[in-house]
Amino acid sequence: MEYIQNTWKLWGIILIPFLLLTGCEDVIDLDSQAGPSQLVVDGWINNTKGPQSIRLTWSAPYFSNAPAKPVVNATVVVEDNLGTKFEFMDPDGDGRYVWGNDTTVLGTVGRTYTLTVRAESETYQAVSELRRVPAVDSIVYQKETLPIKPEKGPKEGYVAQFYARDFPGEGDTYWIKPLLNGQPRVDNPRNISIAYDAAFNAGAPSDGLIFILPLRQSITVDSLYSAGNMVGVELHSIPQETFEFLKQVREQAANGGLFATPIANVVSNITNTNSKGPKALGFFTASAVSKLSTVIDPEKARPEE
């Protein structure tokens, strides 16, 4: 009997705080005020053949589930440091401004590009340098068997990785995009893979080296690949300010849980030429791109360790 009484006392010590925590839930409706809409720029140009696009939208209140409203009737021009101008047009009226066609190339390594957007009597600008990018040497893949069946993908499959070497000279930064069947997999910002020289951040002794293993294997995301998948990588050169932007995007996407930090807008390189005018959000970047793909053949896979 004494044992039972002591047991109930112990359970009382455990349950009372639990009931206090779970029994006092109140629903609070926040009457938050929506701020003024701001221009949002999604501008990424590169040196690959094909059309280039820059998307313009208006920001929406945090709790709004409506699609972003496109910015129409804007003037969008990109000009390089040699004076060549590229005028982007919005043929569909959906805020996606396009230049070029399947045979044109806009970007050139070593040049600097200035974006100018004129929308609703305001003029916004951003500048980005198109920097060098190393060639992707090869892509390899290895057989892998997971200990339990995952929620997504097969239990048995392949881990792919790429090989490339950073240029000598500190300060090169890159965005590593996985390719599946020829298309970049960039739908989840938590999976953004960026490199400073051949490692994660500045300060690592990685200048001029082959990219470290976690970066090489970052082209395998969410699940193992299967035989017959065409997998690959796009390696984008980016300025260091873009590296910091993408790092903040990834951190905000993963922000949550008990120790979450307050949500805040990430840094932007879009500025209003009128210092007293409304500010803008988003980013503009010029990149050089190298890429390589391969089809997973079980006969050519590295053996499972």
Residue pairs with C-beta under 8 A, 6 or more apart in sequence:
32 61
32 62
32 63
34 61
34 64
35 61
36 278
37 58
37 59
37 60
37 69
38 58
38 59
38 278
38 279
38 280
38 281
39 56
39 58
39 59
39 71
39 117
39 119
39 122
39 124
39 270
39 278
39 280
39 281
39 282
40 56
40 57
40 58
40 59
40 68
40 280
40 281
40 282
41 54
41 55
41 56
41 115
41 117
41 124
41 126
41 268
41 270
41 280
41 281
41 282
41 283
41 284
42 54
42 55
42 56
42 57
42 282
42 283
43 54
43 55
43 115
43 126
43 282
43 283
43 284
43 285
44 54
44 284
44 285
44 287
45 52
45 54
45 78
45 106
45 107
45 113
45 285
45 286
45 287
46 52
46 106
46 107
46 130
46 236
46 286
46 287
46 288
46 289
47 105
47 106
47 107
47 108
47 109
47 130
47 287
47 288
47 289
48 105
48 107
48 289
49 102
49 103
49 104
49 105
50 100
50 101
50 102
50 104
51 98
51 99
51 100
51 101
51 102
51 104
52 86
52 88
52 98
52 99
52 100
52 106
53 88
53 96
53 97
53 98
53 99
54 76
54 78
54 88
54 96
54 97
54 115
54 284
55 95
55 96
55 97
56 70
56 71
56 74
56 76
56 95
56 97
56 117
56 119
57 68
57 69
57 70
57 71
57 95
58 68
58 69
58 70
58 71
59 68
59 281
60 66
60 68
60 69
62 263
70 93
70 94
70 95
70 96
71 95
71 119
72 90
72 93
72 94
72 95
73 90
73 119
74 90
74 97
74 117
74 118
74 119
75 87
75 116
75 117
75 118
75 119
76 87
76 88
76 89
76 90
76 97
76 115
76 116
76 117
77 85
77 86
77 87
77 88
77 115
77 116
78 85
78 86
78 88
78 99
78 106
78 113
78 114
78 115
78 116
79 85
79 86
79 113
79 114
79 116
80 108
80 111
80 112
80 113
80 114
81 111
81 112
81 113
81 114
82 111
86 99
86 100
86 106
87 99
88 97
88 98
88 99
89 97
89 98
89 99
90 96
90 97
90 98
91 98
99 106
100 106
107 113
107 130
107 286
107 287
107 288
108 130
109 130
109 131
109 132
109 133
109 288
110 130
110 132
111 129
111 130
111 286
112 127
112 128
112 129
112 130
112 286
113 127
113 128
113 129
113 130
113 286
114 125
114 126
114 127
115 124
115 125
115 126
115 127
115 128
115 270
115 284
116 123
116 124
116 125
117 123
117 124
117 125
117 270
118 124
122 272
122 274
122 277
122 278
123 272
123 273
123 274
124 270
124 271
124 272
124 273
124 280
125 270
125 271
125 273
126 269
126 270
126 271
126 283
126 284
127 269
127 284
128 239
128 242
128 269
128 284
128 285
128 286
129 239
129 286
130 237
130 286
130 287
130 288
131 172
131 237
131 238
131 239
131 287
131 288
132 167
132 172
132 237
132 288
133 174
133 235
133 236
133 237
133 287
133 288
133 289
133 290
134 164
134 165
134 166
134 167
134 235
134 290
135 164
135 290
136 162
136 163
136 164
136 233
136 235
136 290
136 291
136 292
137 162
137 163
137 164
137 165
138 162
138 163
138 292
139 160
139 161
139 162
139 163
139 219
139 231
139 232
139 233
139 292
139 293
139 294
140 160
140 161
140 163
140 302
141 158
141 159
141 160
141 161
141 225
141 231
141 294
141 296
141 300
141 301
141 302
142 158
142 159
142 161
142 301
142 302
142 303
142 304
142 305
143 156
143 157
143 158
143 298
143 301
143 302
143 303
143 304
144 156
144 157
144 158
144 159
144 224
144 304
145 155
145 156
145 304
146 155
146 156
146 224
148 155
149 155
150 223
152 222
152 223
153 222
153 223
153 224
153 226
154 223
154 224
154 226
156 224
157 223
157 224
157 225
157 226
158 224
158 225
158 226
158 227
158 229
158 296
158 301
159 217
159 220
159 224
159 225
160 217
160 219
160 220
160 225
160 231
160 296
161 213
161 216
161 217
161 219
161 220
162 211
162 216
162 219
162 232
162 233
162 235
162 292
163 210
163 211
163 216
164 210
164 211
164 235
164 290
165 198
165 208
165 209
165 210
165 211
166 172
166 195
166 197
166 198
166 206
166 207
166 208
166 209
166 210
166 211
167 208
168 207
168 208
169 207
169 208
170 197
170 202
170 207
171 196
171 197
171 202
171 240
172 196
172 197
172 237
173 194
173 195
173 196
173 197
173 237
173 238
173 239
173 240
173 242
173 243
174 194
174 195
174 235
174 236
174 237
174 238
175 192
175 193
175 194
175 235
175 236
175 238
175 242
175 243
175 246
175 287
176 193
176 194
176 195
176 215
176 218
176 219
176 233
176 234
176 235
176 236
177 184
177 185
177 186
177 193
177 233
177 234
177 235
177 236
178 184
178 185
178 191
178 193
178 218
178 219
178 220
178 221
178 231
178 232
178 233
179 185
179 219
179 230
179 231
179 232
179 233
179 234
179 291
179 293
180 225
180 229
180 230
180 231
181 229
181 230
182 230
182 232
182 293
184 234
185 191
185 221
186 192
188 221
188 222
188 253
189 249
189 250
189 252
189 253
190 250
190 253
190 254
191 218
191 221
191 222
192 246
192 247
192 249
192 250
192 253
193 215
193 218
193 219
194 200
194 238
194 243
194 246
194 247
194 250
195 211
195 215
196 202
196 204
196 206
196 240
196 243
197 204
197 206
197 207
197 208
197 209
198 206
198 207
198 208
198 209
198 210
198 211
198 212
198 215
199 206
199 211
199 212
199 215
200 212
200 214
200 215
206 212
210 216
219 231
219 232
219 233
220 231
225 231
225 296
226 296
227 296
227 297
227 298
228 295
228 296
229 295
229 296
230 293
230 294
230 295
230 296
231 293
231 294
231 295
231 296
232 291
232 292
232 293
232 294
233 291
233 292
233 293
234 289
234 290
234 291
235 289
235 290
235 291
236 287
236 288
236 289
237 287
237 288
237 289
238 246
238 285
238 287
239 285
241 267
241 269
242 283
242 285
244 267
245 266
245 267
245 268
245 269
245 283
248 266
248 267
249 266
252 263
252 264
252 266
255 261
255 263
265 281
268 279
268 280
268 281
268 282
268 283
269 283
269 284
270 280
270 281
270 282
270 283
270 284
271 279
271 280
272 278
272 279
272 280
